Amino acid sequence: MASQSYAGKVNAPEFPPGLEWINTNRPVTMRELRGKLVVLDFWTYC
């Protein structure tokens, strides 16, 4: 099976305004995250 890279194939959109951020005092931009490994944890209260 051949290895396939998706790097640079799809640009991630900016985060929508008004999000609540944890462990940072300001919103994060995609430019700041470029080239970094990012793990997003999406959860909600039920």
Backbone bond lengths (Angstrom), bond angles and torsions (degrees), N, CA, C in turn:
res aa  C-N    CA-C-N  psi(-1)  N-CA   C-N-CA  omega(-1)  CA-C   N-CA-C  phi
1 M - - - 1.457 - - 1.527 108.71 -
2 A 1.294 117.46 128.68 1.463 122.45 -178.22 1.525 110.84 -77.82
3 S 1.311 115.30 143.61 1.468 121.08 176.40 1.520 108.81 -77.15
4 Q 1.330 116.78 137.44 1.462 120.47 -179.24 1.520 108.78 -126.21
5 S 1.307 116.43 132.35 1.462 121.75 178.94 1.522 109.88 -105.09
6 Y 1.332 115.46 134.65 1.461 120.92 176.52 1.525 111.54 -104.04
7 A 1.309 117.07 4.56 1.462 121.56 -178.41 1.523 110.40 -58.17
8 G 1.319 115.97 127.30 1.445 121.36 177.29 1.519 114.91 78.54
9 K 1.319 117.89 3.24 1.466 120.90 -177.85 1.529 112.33 -82.00
10 V 1.333 116.88 -35.83 1.463 121.69 -176.85 1.512 108.74 -133.41
11 N 1.321 117.12 128.79 1.459 121.09 176.33 1.518 109.65 -87.09
12 A 1.314 116.31 129.06 1.465 120.69 177.79 1.526 108.77 -74.04
13 P 1.320 117.20 141.13 1.467 119.94 178.68 1.529 110.75 -74.09
14 E 1.303 116.34 159.85 1.469 120.93 174.50 1.524 109.18 -66.00
15 F 1.314 116.18 155.01 1.457 120.37 175.35 1.527 108.64 -69.50
16 P 1.332 117.45 142.18 1.466 119.01 179.81 1.529 111.39 -67.28
17 P 1.312 117.78 149.94 1.470 120.04 178.87 1.528 110.78 -67.42
18 G 1.321 115.89 153.10 1.455 121.32 176.29 1.512 115.39 87.73
19 L 1.340 118.22 8.11 1.465 120.04 177.80 1.519 110.17 -72.63
20 E 1.323 115.86 151.09 1.466 120.68 175.43 1.528 107.80 -94.04
21 W 1.315 116.75 124.22 1.460 122.55 -176.81 1.518 110.17 -105.98
22 I 1.329 116.22 145.72 1.468 123.17 177.42 1.526 107.52 -115.99
23 N 1.316 116.81 141.83 1.473 124.10 178.07 1.523 113.74 67.82
24 T 1.302 117.53 23.62 1.461 122.03 173.40 1.528 107.88 -152.06
25 N 1.306 117.17 148.15 1.468 120.00 -177.29 1.528 112.77 -94.13
26 R 1.338 116.67 3.60 1.465 120.49 179.37 1.525 108.47 -154.32
27 P 1.322 117.75 162.35 1.470 120.30 177.50 1.527 111.82 -62.72
28 V 1.313 115.95 151.33 1.460 123.19 179.13 1.528 108.07 -101.47
29 T 1.317 116.77 141.98 1.470 120.58 178.37 1.528 110.02 -106.61
30 M 1.315 115.61 159.50 1.465 120.31 177.58 1.526 110.91 -63.21
31 R 1.319 117.63 -33.37 1.469 121.29 178.63 1.539 110.86 -60.24
32 E 1.338 116.62 -40.06 1.468 120.57 178.99 1.527 112.43 -67.17
33 L 1.323 117.02 -26.82 1.464 121.60 -176.21 1.527 113.07 -92.50
34 R 1.307 117.58 -9.91 1.467 121.00 -176.51 1.526 111.19 -56.04
35 G 1.329 116.09 130.39 1.456 122.08 178.46 1.516 114.46 83.12
36 K 1.337 117.07 2.11 1.461 121.03 -179.36 1.527 110.19 -110.06
37 L 1.311 116.16 151.84 1.453 121.39 173.17 1.523 107.07 -79.35
38 V 1.330 117.10 124.98 1.464 121.86 -174.99 1.524 109.18 -123.28
39 V 1.328 116.37 130.38 1.452 122.05 174.95 1.520 107.34 -116.27
40 L 1.323 116.41 121.64 1.462 121.77 178.48 1.519 108.66 -107.13
41 D 1.314 116.58 132.04 1.458 122.05 179.58 1.521 107.66 -112.65
42 F 1.326 116.79 107.30 1.458 121.95 179.98 1.522 108.55 -97.48
43 W 1.312 116.70 125.29 1.466 120.55 177.17 1.515 108.80 -150.58
44 T 1.322 114.34 163.82 1.452 120.16 -177.68 1.515 109.73 -145.23
45 Y 1.310 116.40 157.95 1.451 121.19 173.72 1.529 108.39 -85.77
46 C 1.294 116.62 136.60 1.471 120.21 178.12 1.512 111.27 -107.24
